[in-house]
């Protein structure tokens, strides 16, 4: 007998996995995370959340790490970390002409998601798309100006 999926409210999932609700909604639209609407509330598949939003060591949140040290520690190409920081997937704590300091908690999370996606898809390119869908920051909504 198969287990039925467990769903959790979108707001609770966002809080538990430290992801903004708008990013989760983008992941739902992209088909990365299954979701259903129950009454007026959107709930997401907890298995998908666990699989795609691997938790981060709380002690690493906000801890500074240079990109070269992060690349060595997490066995990832420094150019990937640099691109991910430029794309907004990893918070930059300090940037200079030859200096890039990142939030180590966000580095750990991005690398974990990327590695998991590589194993799941068998492709670095597809893993990059998964990372983008999960960690992409929402576009700011343009302000509307009423005339008249």
C-alpha positions in Angstrom: 0.0 0.0 0.0 1.4 3.4 -0.9 1.4 6.3 1.5 -0.8 9.3 0.7 1.0 12.6 0.2 1.0 15.0 3.2 0.3 18.6 2.4 1.2 21.7 4.5 -0.1 25.2 4.2 2.0 27.4 1.8 2.7 30.0 4.5 3.8 27.3 7.0 6.1 25.7 4.3 7.6 29.2 3.5 8.4 29.8 7.2 9.7 26.2 7.9 12.0 26.2 4.8 12.9 29.9 4.9 11.6 30.6 1.4 9.3 33.5 0.5 5.7 32.5 -0.4 6.1 34.2 -3.8 9.1 32.0 -4.6 7.0 28.9 -3.6 4.2 30.1 -5.8 6.7 30.3 -8.7 7.9 26.8 -8.0 4.2 25.6 -8.0 3.6 27.3 -11.4 6.8 25.8 -12.7 5.7 22.3 -11.6 8.6 21.9 -9.2 6.3 21.5 -6.2 2.9 19.9 -6.2 0.1 22.0 -4.6 -3.6 22.0 -4.2 -6.1 24.5 -3.1 -8.2 23.5 0.0 -10.9 26.1 0.5 -9.2 29.5 0.3 -5.8 28.1 1.3 -3.0 26.7 -0.9 -1.2 23.6 0.5 2.0 22.1 -0.8 3.3 18.5 -0.9 5.6 18.1 2.1 7.7 15.4 0.3 8.4 17.9 -2.6 9.4 20.5 0.0 11.8 18.2 1.7 13.3 17.0 -1.6 13.8 20.4 -3.1 14.4 22.7 -0.2 17.0 21.0 1.8 17.4 22.6 5.3 20.4 24.7 6.2 22.5 24.5 9.4 21.1 27.5 11.4 24.6 28.2 12.8 25.7 29.1 9.2 23.0 31.7 8.5 24.6 35.1 8.0 28.1 33.7 8.6 30.6 35.3 6.1 32.6 33.1 3.8 34.8 34.1 0.9 33.8 32.6 -2.4 37.2 30.8 -2.8 36.8 29.2 0.6 33.2 28.3 -0.1 34.2 26.7 -3.4 36.8 24.6 -1.7 34.7 23.7 1.4 31.6 22.7 -0.6 33.4 21.3 -3.7 31.7 23.6 -6.2 33.2 25.7 -8.9 33.8 29.3 -7.6 32.4 30.6 -11.0 29.1 28.9 -10.2 29.0 30.6 -6.8 29.8 33.9 -8.4 27.0 33.5 -10.9 24.5 32.4 -8.3 25.4 35.5 -6.2 25.0 37.7 -9.2 21.6 36.1 -9.9 20.5 36.8 -6.3 20.3 33.1 -5.2 23.0 33.7 -2.5 23.2 36.8 -0.4 26.4 38.8 -0.9 27.7 40.2 2.4 30.7 42.1 0.9 32.0 42.8 -2.6 35.1 44.4 -3.7 37.4 44.4 -6.8 38.9 41.0 -5.8 36.6 40.2 -3.0 33.3 38.3 -2.8 32.0 37.4 0.7 28.8 35.3 0.8 26.3 34.1 3.4 27.5 30.6 4.1 24.1 29.3 5.1 22.8 30.3 1.7 25.8 28.8 0.0 25.2 25.5 1.8 21.6 25.5 0.8 22.2 26.4 -2.9 24.9 23.7 -3.2 22.7 21.1 -1.5 19.8 21.9 -3.9 22.1 21.9 -6.9 23.7 18.6 -6.0 20.4 16.9 -5.2 19.0 18.2 -8.5 22.1 16.8 -10.3 21.4 13.4 -8.8 17.7 13.5 -9.6 18.0 14.8 -13.2 21.5 13.5 -14.2 22.3 16.8 -15.8 24.1 19.9 -14.6 22.1 22.1 -16.9 18.7 20.8 -15.6 20.0 21.1 -12.0 20.8 24.7 -12.8 17.2 25.2 -13.9 15.9 23.6 -10.7 18.1 25.8 -8.6 16.8 28.9 -10.6 13.2 27.9 -10.0 13.6 27.4 -6.3 15.9 30.3 -5.4 15.0 32.9 -7.9 14.0 36.2 -6.2 10.6 37.5 -7.3 10.6 40.4 -9.7 9.4 43.6 -8.1 5.9 44.5 -9.2 5.7 47.6 -11.3 3.8 50.4 -9.6 0.6 51.4 -11.3 -0.2 55.1 -11.6 -3.8 56.1 -11.9 -4.5 59.0 -14.2 -7.5 60.9 -14.5 
